[in-house]
């Protein structure tokens, strides 16, 4: 069977179809998020997929001079395991200088990798 994906016809892939449903759910839940997929002719379509969202500072962080964090999550089509296909970045802003943004990004990336590895190895609630 064929489905229309972007500007081209492609053979239906149940994994891509399931991913598309999840992306629609993410966009519905995070209406302020900017979600971008690769163009239909990309080698690993629909990857890379990026989700960018601005997270406002919570009231408990009022003592800090950071009003928000702009996070970008990138899902790539290459890599042996989920932890190899996910990257997270905090974008530098006037409130968050590049070295601080890089340190936060590194910490978040390490946390994501550890959690995804734990799930893959059977230690998480979802297999993977």
Backbone bond lengths (Angstrom), bond angles and torsions (degrees), N, CA, C in turn:
res aa  C-N    CA-C-N  psi(-1)  N-CA   C-N-CA  omega(-1)  CA-C   N-CA-C  phi
1 X - - - 1.448 - - 1.519 110.83 -
2 X 1.301 115.45 150.68 1.457 121.33 179.47 1.517 110.22 -114.78
3 X 1.315 115.05 144.71 1.454 120.89 172.73 1.513 107.66 -126.60
4 X 1.306 116.49 158.26 1.455 119.82 178.05 1.521 108.45 -92.21
5 X 1.340 117.13 117.59 1.460 122.42 178.49 1.520 106.64 -120.37
6 X 1.298 116.19 105.61 1.457 119.37 -179.15 1.509 109.94 70.06
7 X 1.348 116.37 -129.07 1.457 121.11 -175.91 1.521 112.86 -100.35
8 X 1.309 117.73 9.21 1.458 118.41 -177.36 1.517 110.06 -133.07
9 X 1.293 115.64 159.54 1.453 121.20 173.77 1.524 107.63 -89.61
10 X 1.302 117.52 139.12 1.464 120.91 -179.72 1.520 108.85 -141.59
11 X 1.306 115.05 156.02 1.450 120.09 176.03 1.517 107.92 -69.11
12 X 1.324 116.26 135.42 1.465 120.40 -179.21 1.521 110.16 -62.78
13 X 1.322 115.86 133.66 1.451 122.67 177.99 1.522 107.02 -121.54
14 X 1.327 118.57 118.55 1.472 119.25 -176.95 1.525 113.23 -60.50
15 X 1.328 117.86 -29.78 1.462 120.59 178.44 1.533 110.67 -69.53
16 X 1.336 115.99 -43.37 1.463 120.36 178.28 1.527 109.43 -66.08
17 X 1.330 116.80 -40.33 1.464 120.84 178.39 1.530 110.84 -61.31
18 X 1.325 117.18 -44.00 1.468 121.42 179.27 1.527 110.15 -65.44
19 X 1.332 116.39 -41.73 1.455 120.50 178.09 1.525 110.64 -62.08
20 X 1.324 116.48 -42.50 1.464 120.40 179.64 1.533 110.33 -59.91
21 X 1.316 117.81 -41.35 1.471 121.24 177.92 1.527 110.66 -63.00
22 X 1.335 117.10 -42.36 1.465 120.27 178.93 1.519 111.56 -65.93
23 X 1.326 117.33 -38.57 1.462 120.45 178.47 1.525 111.20 -64.66
24 X 1.314 116.57 -37.57 1.464 121.02 176.82 1.530 109.71 -63.94
25 X 1.334 116.88 -40.60 1.467 120.76 177.55 1.532 111.32 -65.03
26 X 1.326 116.98 -41.96 1.468 120.94 178.57 1.523 109.39 -60.87
27 X 1.318 116.66 -46.72 1.465 120.51 -178.52 1.527 110.55 -63.70
28 X 1.331 117.64 -36.27 1.466 120.76 178.61 1.531 111.05 -67.72
29 X 1.331 117.26 -37.74 1.465 121.47 -179.06 1.521 112.27 -78.68
30 X 1.313 117.27 -34.01 1.462 122.12 -177.92 1.522 108.54 -115.68
31 X 1.318 115.39 73.22 1.461 119.62 -173.23 1.528 112.88 -61.07
32 X 1.313 118.09 -25.31 1.461 120.89 179.60 1.527 112.31 -83.50
33 X 1.323 117.68 -7.28 1.457 120.99 -177.95 1.520 110.87 -73.71
34 X 1.327 115.13 145.09 1.453 121.12 173.40 1.526 106.31 -103.44
35 X 1.316 116.67 119.05 1.453 122.60 -176.34 1.521 108.24 -114.75
36 X 1.331 117.23 126.30 1.458 121.51 -178.06 1.523 109.03 -131.32
37 X 1.339 115.49 129.66 1.467 121.67 174.93 1.522 108.78 -105.48
38 X 1.321 115.04 160.35 1.460 120.38 175.85 1.525 109.43 -64.69
39 X 1.309 115.67 159.43 1.460 120.95 175.97 1.532 108.78 -66.72
40 X 1.314 115.57 154.37 1.465 121.64 -174.62 1.527 113.25 -58.32
41 X 1.339 118.11 -25.41 1.461 119.46 -178.87 1.530 112.86 -94.45
42 X 1.338 116.75 8.59 1.468 120.47 178.60 1.527 109.95 -66.16
43 X 1.326 117.98 146.81 1.470 120.93 -176.28 1.526 114.10 -58.51
44 X 1.326 117.91 -33.94 1.461 121.09 -178.13 1.527 111.10 -115.69
45 X 1.351 117.14 32.07 1.457 121.39 -178.94 1.522 110.04 -45.24
46 X 1.323 120.09 133.56 1.459 128.28 10.20 1.523 113.84 -92.15
47 X 1.341 116.49 13.92 1.462 120.87 -178.12 1.518 111.65 -89.87
48 X 1.316 119.14 152.19 1.462 125.66 -1.54 1.532 111.84 -75.51
49 X 1.308 114.69 152.32 1.452 122.88 174.66 1.521 106.16 -115.99
50 X 1.324 116.78 130.92 1.454 119.27 176.95 1.521 109.79 -119.96
51 X 1.311 114.76 141.50 1.460 122.33 174.92 1.521 105.96 -124.88
52 X 1.326 115.83 120.06 1.461 121.06 179.01 1.516 108.63 -116.55
53 X 1.314 115.74 132.60 1.459 120.66 179.46 1.528 109.00 -143.72
54 X 1.310 114.38 145.38 1.463 120.74 175.88 1.519 106.86 -98.57
55 X 1.338 115.61 122.04 1.461 121.58 -179.19 1.524 107.79 -104.24
56 X 1.336 117.00 114.57 1.470 118.87 179.95 1.522 111.15 -70.44
57 X 1.301 115.09 152.84 1.457 121.32 177.19 1.528 109.37 -66.21
58 X 1.334 117.60 131.78 1.468 119.02 178.30 1.525 110.97 -73.70
59 X 1.319 117.77 158.63 1.467 120.62 178.45 1.531 112.75 -53.99
60 X 1.322 117.62 -32.11 1.469 120.39 -179.27 1.527 112.53 -67.13
61 X 1.337 117.14 -12.95 1.465 120.90 179.93 1.524 111.69 -106.02
62 X 1.311 117.26 20.40 1.466 121.73 -176.84 1.529 112.75 -60.12
63 X 1.305 118.09 -25.36 1.463 121.32 -178.09 1.538 112.30 -74.89
64 X 1.331 117.10 -12.16 1.462 121.03 -178.59 1.519 110.21 -95.76
65 X 1.316 116.98 155.65 1.460 122.32 -178.05 1.527 112.78 -90.54
66 X 1.305 117.73 29.22 1.460 121.78 179.04 1.521 108.04 -114.81
67 X 1.324 115.90 121.03 1.461 120.43 -178.62 1.521 112.72 -87.09
68 X 1.343 116.14 -28.56 1.458 119.89 -177.26 1.519 109.79 -163.64
69 X 1.328 115.02 162.36 1.461 122.27 171.32 1.519 107.43 -120.51
70 X 1.317 116.34 133.88 1.462 121.26 175.15 1.529 106.60 -101.64
71 X 1.334 115.62 111.72 1.462 121.78 -176.46 1.521 110.57 -106.08
72 X 1.320 115.76 138.15 1.455 121.17 173.78 1.519 108.31 -124.77
73 X 1.314 115.17 121.52 1.457 123.01 176.83 1.520 107.16 -104.58
74 X 1.321 117.02 127.47 1.460 121.45 179.57 1.519 109.09 -117.74
75 X 1.327 114.98 127.63 1.461 122.33 175.76 1.519 107.11 -107.39
76 X 1.333 116.36 119.84 1.462 121.89 -178.92 1.512 110.66 -102.33
77 X 1.320 116.91 158.34 1.456 122.16 179.42 1.511 113.16 -89.85
78 X 1.315 117.51 -5.28 1.455 121.15 -177.83 1.520 110.21 -107.41
79 X 1.320 116.03 148.15 1.457 120.90 177.51 1.516 109.80 127.76
80 X 1.308 115.81 146.42 1.458 121.31 -176.50 1.523 112.78 -72.57
81 X 1.334 117.31 -32.99 1.459 121.95 -175.18 1.519 109.85 -134.37
82 X 1.330 116.18 164.00 1.466 121.28 -178.40 1.523 111.67 -54.89
83 X 1.334 116.78 -39.94 1.465 119.05 -177.84 1.528 112.07 -66.07
84 X 1.328 117.00 -18.81 1.460 121.04 177.03 1.527 111.73 -86.13
85 X 1.322 116.96 -12.28 1.464 121.46 -174.22 1.525 113.68 -108.90
86 X 1.329 117.66 5.86 1.460 121.75 -177.16 1.528 109.54 -119.65
87 X 1.321 115.43 132.34 1.464 120.70 174.22 1.518 107.61 -133.50
88 X 1.317 116.52 140.96 1.462 121.07 177.33 1.519 108.32 -128.12
89 X 1.331 114.62 139.55 1.452 119.79 -177.09 1.526 109.36 -138.11
90 X 1.315 115.92 138.42 1.456 122.40 170.65 1.528 105.30 -99.11
91 X 1.321 115.81 123.42 1.464 119.77 -178.72 1.526 110.25 -79.68
92 X 1.335 116.74 136.26 1.466 119.73 175.95 1.535 110.45 -63.94
93 X 1.314 116.83 145.07 1.462 123.21 176.92 1.526 108.15 -140.37
94 X 1.316 116.15 -175.85 1.468 119.27 175.44 1.525 110.64 -62.45
95 X 1.349 116.82 -33.54 1.468 122.11 -179.71 1.532 112.99 -82.11
96 X 1.330 116.24 -26.71 1.469 121.34 -174.17 1.529 108.28 -124.55
97 X 1.334 117.97 97.21 1.464 120.16 179.63 1.527 111.63 -63.42
98 X 1.324 115.81 157.40 1.462 121.93 -176.06 1.536 114.02 -50.95
99 X 1.346 120.16 -45.74 1.474 118.38 -179.70 1.533 112.65 -63.27
100 X 1.332 116.73 -36.19 1.470 120.39 178.54 1.529 109.83 -70.58
101 X 1.326 116.55 -43.11 1.466 120.60 178.21 1.532 110.54 -60.11
102 X 1.333 116.35 -41.35 1.466 120.81 179.32 1.530 110.70 -64.93
103 X 1.321 117.56 -41.05 1.474 120.86 179.47 1.524 110.78 -65.62
104 X 1.330 117.26 -42.05 1.473 120.31 177.80 1.523 109.31 -64.83
105 X 1.338 116.97 -43.66 1.465 121.42 178.72 1.523 111.11 -57.88
106 X 1.328 116.29 -46.77 1.468 120.79 -179.82 1.525 111.11 -60.46
107 X 1.322 116.56 -42.30 1.457 120.75 179.95 1.531 111.21 -65.70
108 X 1.329 116.35 -45.23 1.469 120.02 178.10 1.525 111.09 -63.18
109 X 1.334 116.57 -42.39 1.463 120.98 -179.99 1.531 110.15 -61.51
110 X 1.304 117.75 -43.82 1.466 121.42 179.19 1.526 110.83 -62.98
111 X 1.342 116.91 -40.20 1.464 121.04 178.75 1.522 110.61 -65.23
112 X 1.336 117.25 -45.88 1.468 121.25 178.72 1.524 110.34 -59.81
113 X 1.332 116.45 -47.96 1.473 120.27 -178.49 1.527 110.72 -59.47
114 X 1.318 116.52 -44.02 1.468 120.11 -179.39 1.524 110.94 -63.76
115 X 1.330 117.36 -43.90 1.466 120.52 -179.59 1.524 111.36 -65.77
116 X 1.327 117.68 -43.23 1.466 120.70 179.75 1.523 111.15 -66.91
117 X 1.326 117.42 -38.36 1.464 120.76 176.92 1.527 110.01 -64.07
118 X 1.325 116.32 -43.27 1.466 121.07 178.92 1.526 110.68 -60.60
119 X 1.327 117.16 -43.49 1.464 120.55 178.10 1.518 110.73 -62.95
120 X 1.332 116.80 -44.84 1.472 121.21 -178.37 1.526 110.11 -61.77
121 X 1.313 116.21 -38.22 1.466 120.03 -176.88 1.525 112.56 -84.16
122 X 1.325 116.66 7.00 1.447 120.17 174.26 1.511 115.65 92.92
123 X 1.318 117.21 6.45 1.453 119.68 -178.02 1.520 114.29 -92.27
124 X 1.355 116.96 -4.10 1.454 119.87 -178.06 1.499 111.61 -107.41
125 X 1.322 115.68 171.46 1.459 121.61 -179.18 1.513 111.79 -67.66
126 X 1.355 116.83 -32.16 1.450 120.58 -179.68 1.526 108.20 -109.31
127 X 1.294 117.24 135.15 1.453 120.93 177.22 1.508 110.03 -74.39
128 X 1.357 116.93 169.21 1.373 110.50 178.36 1.397 127.79 -177.39
